[in-house]
Amino acid sequence: MSEVALVDLPPPPAFLAPGQAPVIEKTPPRPAPTVAYSWREYNPQARLLYIHDHGEANSELAKLGSSPQALGFDLEWKPTFTRGAGENPVALVQLANNDTIFLLQITAMKEFPERLSEILANPLIVKAGVAIQNDAKKLYNDWRVPMNNCVDLSLLARTVDNARWQGKYNASLGLARLIESYEYRLMAKGKTTRSNWEARLDRNQLEYASNDAHGGYVLYRKLESMISLLQVPPESIWYTFNLISGQLMSCDGHQWHASNPNYDPGPPPPPRLPRKTTDISGEEAQNENQAKSEAIPYWRNRRERRSQQFMSSNQQEQRPKNFIQLNPHEVHSHTEGGSPRSSPHQAKRWPQGRSTDINHDRGSYTPYLPARPTQAQPDAVFPTAGVSPSAQFHTDTSASSSFSSGIGAGSSSRGGPTLGKQNHTRSYNRNQSYRPHRSTHASGQDTSNS
């Protein structure tokens, strides 16, 4: 352990008139501490007990006894990362004194330790912590355990060291800030605060939880020793409370509120300057609007920049080859005789070579379609004179062999007319795309017997 020269606080004056001077003057500015806080520094022989069995917890806590004493107190629970989800129950209860540090993992126990409930409810045992009001309420809501003789270290520090801490009396002071001020040690939080406290604790979690509880005990002893230096001893009700049935109560049975009639909050903060309202016009207004637009994040004006890029007159449309554009007035469904898919006024042109006819009712669109081979119309006229009946109606064996359904392009399994055009059948392979190819028979010839 490296030694660090600490700045000694000036000795208190021999006599203080009421409201004349504080007990401890503010120390001169000093650099931030570089040595991390560790409970081993105060007592290398202290024991760290990580307990997750209620029977073992009762036996170890019974060694503390029920005589007046002080314990550092803190809680940990598994964080919730889902919006709207409630908090998880208390997972770890930490108690510490000069000799022993108790880390009791309640979620791993079959029941809440009875001896722990007795210690928390004992009015002779002080439980000291920062913002301990919230921890006491949390523990009662999750496990229905009352607490007595709880000391908020933030209120105690403001009471005995009013010159150092000014501002609102019930404003909380963090544990790390108090440790830095009174012990000149660095207490880093980091990601361990948001770790899973219901699982088996690792080395970082054990060290973090131990320092939190032990730091509360060290601060209480430090601040308690400063009470005797005050000319008028403070009342314990200014920083001590009980939690009964989920309510913060004072020792006399009344509802408790954090207040100190002798506390001096210091001068009020300076008022905010009124917002500058000047009438600007012309070039100044244009420059201000431009500065505001540049300050808009990238994702907010993305749509505007995209529209300006795509609707530029210098940009040329790029269409794939072998593609044709459908006339919006002639757009029909895929089946013959179907109703139009959209009206002409709904047709819109999209950039990057895509022309879509949007149907707002059905949410569909008609894209460019590839050029299909010319097909004969249903009302086509073909000559029948001089052609045998077997040539007029025949079965296309090549088409029926291409599809498992037996239906080909230009003829059917039931037999159908050839329409005087070159017949096209569809060939489909799992590893190949659709491709039309020509059949081997000529129009008007009977190939059924060949």
C-alpha positions in Angstrom: 0.0 0.0 0.0 1.5 3.3 -1.1 1.6 6.1 1.4 -0.2 9.4 0.5 0.4 12.7 2.3 -3.0 13.8 3.6 -4.0 17.4 4.2 -4.7 17.8 7.9 -7.8 19.7 8.8 -7.2 22.8 10.9 -7.9 22.3 14.7 -11.3 23.6 15.9 -11.4 26.8 17.9 -11.6 26.6 21.7 -15.0 28.4 21.9 -17.6 29.0 19.3 -20.4 31.5 19.6 -23.8 30.4 18.1 -23.7 31.0 14.4 -20.2 32.6 14.6 -17.9 30.0 13.0 -18.2 26.3 11.9 -16.5 23.5 13.7 -14.3 22.5 10.8 -13.2 25.1 8.2 -13.1 24.2 4.6 -9.8 22.7 3.5 -7.8 24.4 0.7 -8.2 22.9 -2.7 -6.4 19.7 -3.2 -6.0 17.3 -6.1 -8.4 14.4 -6.5 -7.4 11.2 -4.7 -5.6 8.5 -6.6 -5.6 5.7 -3.9 -8.7 3.5 -4.0 -10.7 2.9 -0.9 -10.3 -0.5 0.7 -11.7 -1.9 3.9 -8.5 -3.9 4.4 -6.6 -0.7 4.9 -8.4 0.0 8.2 -8.2 -3.5 9.7 -6.2 -6.2 7.8 -7.5 -8.8 10.2 -11.2 -8.1 9.5 -13.3 -11.0 8.2 -15.4 -11.0 5.1 -18.3 -13.4 5.3 -20.2 -14.1 2.1 -23.3 -16.1 3.3 -26.1 -17.6 1.2 -27.7 -19.9 3.7 -30.1 -18.7 6.3 -29.0 -21.1 9.0 -25.4 -20.0 8.7 -26.5 -16.3 8.6 -28.4 -16.7 11.9 -25.4 -18.3 13.7 -22.9 -15.7 12.5 -25.2 -12.7 13.2 -25.8 -14.0 16.7 -22.2 -13.2 17.6 -22.9 -9.5 17.2 -25.2 -9.6 20.3 -27.9 -7.0 21.0 -25.8 -4.3 22.9 -25.6 -0.7 21.5 -23.3 -0.6 18.5 -23.1 0.8 15.0 -23.2 -1.0 11.6 -22.7 0.2 8.1 -25.7 -0.7 6.0 -26.4 -1.1 2.3 -28.5 -3.0 -0.2 -28.1 -4.4 -3.7 -30.5 -5.9 -6.1 -30.5 -7.0 -9.7 -31.1 -4.1 -12.2 -34.0 -4.1 -14.6 -33.3 -3.2 -18.3 -36.8 -3.5 -19.6 -38.9 -0.3 -19.9 -42.0 -0.4 -17.7 -40.9 -3.5 -15.7 -40.8 -3.3 -11.9 -37.7 -3.5 -9.8 -36.3 -6.9 -8.7 -36.4 -7.7 -5.0 -33.5 -7.0 -2.7 -30.8 -9.6 -3.4 -27.9 -8.7 -1.0 -27.9 -7.1 2.5 -24.6 -5.7 3.6 -23.6 -5.0 7.2 -20.1 -4.0 8.4 -18.3 -3.0 11.5 -14.6 -2.7 12.3 -14.1 -6.5 12.6 -16.6 -8.2 10.3 -18.3 -7.6 7.0 -21.5 -9.5 6.3 -22.6 -10.1 2.7 -26.0 -11.9 3.0 -27.4 -13.0 -0.3 -31.1 -13.2 0.6 -32.3 -14.4 -2.8 -30.2 -17.6 -2.5 -31.7 -18.4 1.0 -34.9 -20.4 1.6 -36.2 -17.8 4.1 -35.2 -14.4 5.4 -32.8 -14.8 8.4 -34.6 -14.3 11.7 -31.5 -12.9 13.4 -31.1 -10.3 10.6 -34.7 -9.1 11.2 -33.9 -8.7 14.9 -30.8 -6.7 14.3 -32.6 -4.4 11.8 -35.5 -3.8 14.3 -33.2 -3.3 17.3 -33.4 0.4 18.4 -30.0 0.1 20.2 -28.1 -0.8 17.0 -27.4 2.1 14.6 -27.7 1.3 10.9 -25.8 4.0 9.0 -25.9 4.6 5.2 -26.3 7.2 2.5 -29.9 7.8 1.4 -30.9 5.0 3.7 -34.5 6.1 3.6 -34.9 4.6 0.1 -33.1 1.3 1.1 -35.3 0.9 4.2 -38.5 1.4 2.2 -37.2 -1.0 -0.5 -36.4 -3.7 2.1 -39.8 -3.4 3.7 -41.7 -3.5 0.4 -39.9 -6.7 -0.6 -39.5 -8.6 2.6 -41.7 -6.8 5.2 -38.9 -6.1 7.5 -39.1 -3.0 9.7 -36.0 -0.9 10.7 -35.2 1.2 13.7 -32.5 3.7 14.5 -31.5 4.5 10.9 -29.0 7.3 10.3 -28.7 9.2 7.0 -25.0 10.1 6.6 -25.8 13.0 4.2 -28.0 14.6 6.9 -25.4 13.9 9.6 -22.7 15.5 7.5 -24.7 18.6 6.8 -25.5 18.9 10.5 -22.0 18.6 12.0 -20.1 20.2 9.1 -22.5 22.9 7.8 -19.6 25.1 6.5 -18.5 22.4 4.1 -21.9 21.4 2.8 -24.4 24.0 1.8 -27.5 23.8 -0.3 -30.7 22.1 0.4 -30.7 20.1 3.6 -32.3 16.9 2.3 -30.2 16.9 -0.8 -28.3 13.6 -0.8 -24.5 13.4 -0.8 -23.0 10.4 -2.5 -20.9 7.9 -0.6 -18.0 8.4 -2.9 -18.1 12.1 -2.4 -18.1 11.8 1.4 -15.3 9.3 1.3 -13.2 11.6 -0.8 -13.9 14.6 1.5 -13.3 12.9 4.8 -11.0 9.9 4.0 -9.3 11.2 0.9 -9.8 8.0 -1.0 -11.2 7.1 -4.3 -14.3 4.9 -4.4 -15.0 4.1 -8.1 -18.4 2.6 -9.0 -18.2 1.5 -12.6 -20.3 -1.3 -14.2 -20.3 -3.4 -11.0 -23.3 -1.4 -9.8 -25.4 -2.7 -12.6 -24.3 -6.3 -12.4 -26.4 -9.3 -11.5 -26.6 -9.5 -7.7 -28.7 -12.6 -7.6 -26.1 -14.8 -9.2 -22.9 -16.1 -7.5 -20.9 -13.1 -6.6 -17.5 -12.7 -8.2 -14.4 -11.0 -6.8 -15.3 -7.5 -8.1 -18.8 -7.7 -6.6 -17.5 -8.9 -3.3 -15.0 -6.0 -3.1 -17.6 -3.5 -4.2 -20.2 -4.6 -1.7 -17.7 -4.8 1.1 -16.4 -1.3 0.5 -19.9 0.2 0.4 -20.9 -1.2 3.8 -17.6 -0.6 5.4 -17.4 3.0 4.1 -20.8 3.7 5.8 -19.4 2.5 9.1 -16.2 4.5 8.8 -18.1 7.7 7.9 -20.5 7.3 10.8 -17.6 7.0 13.3 -15.9 10.0 11.7 -19.0 12.3 11.8 -20.1 11.0 15.2 -16.7 12.1 16.7 -17.4 15.7 15.4 -20.6 16.0 17.4 -18.7 16.6 20.6 -16.9 19.6 19.0 -20.2 21.4 18.5 -21.2 23.9 21.2 -24.9 23.0 20.9 -25.2 19.3 20.4 -27.7 18.5 17.6 -30.8 16.5 18.1 -30.7 13.0 16.7 -34.2 13.5 15.2 -32.6 15.7 12.6 -30.9 12.7 10.9 -32.3 9.6 12.6 -35.6 7.9 11.8 -37.5 4.6 12.1 -39.4 2.7 9.4 -42.6 1.2 10.8 -45.3 -0.3 8.5 -43.6 1.3 5.5 -43.7 4.8 7.0 -40.8 7.0 8.1 -41.5 7.7 11.8 -39.6 9.6 14.5 -38.7 8.2 17.9 -41.8 9.9 19.5 -44.2 8.2 17.0 -44.8 11.1 14.7 -44.2 11.2 11.0 -40.6 12.0 10.2 -39.3 14.6 7.7 -35.7 15.6 7.1 -35.4 19.0 8.7 -32.8 21.0 10.8 -33.8 24.4 12.1 -30.2 25.4 12.7 -29.0 24.5 9.3 -27.7 27.3 7.1 -28.2 26.5 3.4 -25.9 29.4 2.4 -26.7 32.0 -0.2 -29.2 31.1 -2.9 -27.9 30.3 -6.3 -27.8 33.2 -8.8 -31.0 33.6 -10.8 -31.0 32.6 -14.4 -30.3 35.3 -16.9 -33.4 36.1 -19.1 -33.3 34.7 -22.5 -32.1 37.1 -25.1 -35.0 38.1 -27.3 -33.9 40.4 -30.1 -35.8 41.1 -33.3 -33.6 39.9 -36.1 -34.5 39.8 -39.8 -32.9 39.5 -43.1 -29.5 38.0 -43.4 -29.1 37.4 -39.6 -32.3 35.4 -39.5 -31.2 33.3 -42.5 -27.8 32.6 -40.8 -29.6 31.6 -37.6 -31.9 29.2 -39.4 -29.0 27.7 -41.3 -27.1 27.2 -38.0 -30.1 25.5 -36.5 -30.5 23.2 -39.5 -26.9 22.2 -39.3 -27.3 21.4 -35.6 -30.1 18.9 -36.4 -28.9 15.4 -36.0 -28.2 13.3 -39.1 -31.2 11.0 -38.7 -33.7 13.8 -38.4 -33.1 15.5 -41.8 -32.2 12.3 -43.7 -35.6 12.2 -45.5 -35.2 15.7 -46.7 -31.7 15.1 -48.0 -32.8 11.9 -49.8 -35.7 13.7 -51.5 -33.4 16.4 -52.7 -30.9 13.9 -54.0 -33.4 11.7 -55.8 -35.5 14.5 -57.3 -32.5 16.3 -58.7 -32.9 17.2 -62.4 -29.3 16.2 -63.2 -29.9 12.6 -62.1 -30.8 10.2 -64.9 -33.2 7.3 -64.4 -31.5 3.9 -64.6 -33.7 1.1 -65.8 -32.7 -2.6 -66.2 -32.4 -3.9 -69.7 -35.1 -6.0 -71.3 -37.7 -4.3 -69.1 -40.9 -2.6 -70.4 -43.0 0.0 -68.7 -46.7 -0.7 -68.3 -49.3 2.0 -69.2 -51.2 2.9 -66.0 -54.4 3.0 -68.1 -53.9 -0.6 -69.2 -52.8 -2.1 -65.8 -54.9 -5.2 -65.0 -54.7 -8.1 -62.7 -52.6 -11.1 -63.7 -55.7 -13.1 -64.6 -57.5 -12.2 -67.8 -60.6 -10.2 -67.4 -59.6 -8.9 -64.0 -60.4 -5.5 -62.7 -57.8 -2.7 -62.9 -55.4 -2.8 -60.0 -55.3 1.0 -59.7 -56.5 4.2 -61.3 -54.3 6.5 -63.4 -54.3 9.3 -60.8 -52.7 6.9 -58.3 -49.7 6.2 -60.6 -46.4 7.6 -59.2 -42.9 7.5 -60.5 -40.2 6.4 -58.1 -36.5 7.1 -58.6 -33.7 4.7 -59.4 -35.5 3.3 -62.4 -38.6 2.0 -60.5 -42.0 3.1 -61.8 -44.7 1.8 -59.4 -48.4 2.1 -59.6 -49.4 2.3 -55.9 -52.8 1.0 -54.8 -53.4 2.8 -51.5 -56.4 0.6 -50.7 -54.6 -2.8 -51.0 -51.1 -1.6 -50.3 -49.7 -3.2 -53.6 -47.9 -1.9 -56.5 -47.2 -2.9 -60.2 -43.5 -2.8 -61.0 -41.8 -3.1 -64.4 -42.4 -6.6 -65.9 -40.0 -8.4 -68.2 -40.8 -8.7 -71.8 -42.8 -11.9 -72.4 -43.0 -13.9 -75.6 -45.9 -12.9 -77.9 -48.9 -15.0 -77.3 -52.0 -15.5 -79.4 -55.2 -13.9 -78.3 -58.2 -16.0 -77.4 -60.2 -14.7 -80.3 -57.5 -15.5 -82.9 -58.7 -17.0 -86.2 -56.7 -19.9 -87.7 -57.5 -21.9 -90.9 -59.1 -25.3 -90.6 -59.6 -26.2 -94.2 -57.5 -29.1 -95.4 -56.3 -29.9 -91.9 -57.2 -33.2 -90.3 -59.2 -33.2 -87.1 -56.3 -34.9 -85.3 -54.1 -32.0 -86.3 -56.6 -29.4 -85.0 -56.8 -30.9 -81.5 -53.9 -32.8 -80.1 -52.0 -33.4 -76.9 -48.7 -31.6 -76.3 -46.5 -34.3 -75.0 -43.5 -32.0 -74.5 -45.6 -29.5 -72.4 -47.1 -32.3 -70.2 -43.7 -33.6 -69.5 -42.4 -30.2 -68.3 -44.8 -29.9 -65.4 -46.0 -32.4 -62.9 -49.5 -31.0 -63.3 -49.5 -32.0 -67.0 -50.5 -28.5 -68.2 -48.3 -26.8 -70.8 -48.3 -23.4 -72.5 -50.5 -23.6 -75.6 -52.2 -26.9 -74.9 -53.7 -28.8 -72.0 -53.9 -32.3 -70.8 -57.5 -32.4 -72.0 -56.4 -31.4 -75.5 -56.6 -27.9 -77.0 -56.1 -26.0 -80.3 -52.7 -24.9 -81.4 -53.0 -21.2 -82.2 -50.9 -20.9 -85.3 -47.9 -19.4 -83.4 -44.8 -21.1 -82.2 -45.7 -22.8 -79.0 -43.6 -22.0 -75.9 -43.3 -24.3 -72.9 -42.0 -23.5 -69.5 -38.9 -25.2 -68.2 -38.0 -24.9 -64.6 -35.1 -26.3 -62.7 -34.4 -25.9 -59.0 -30.9 -24.4 -59.8 -32.1 -22.3 -62.8 -34.5 -19.5 -63.2 -37.5 -19.4 -65.5 -36.7 -19.5 -69.2 -39.0 -20.0 -72.1 -37.9 -22.3 -75.0 -39.4 -23.3 -78.2 -41.1 -26.7 -78.7 -40.0 -29.0 -81.5 -43.3 -29.3 -83.4 -44.4 -26.8 -85.9 -47.8 -25.2 -86.0 -50.5 -26.9 -87.8 -48.7 -30.3 -87.7 -49.9 -33.3 -85.8 -47.0 -34.6 -83.6 -49.1 -36.9 -81.4 -48.0 -40.0 -83.4 -44.4 -39.0 -84.1 
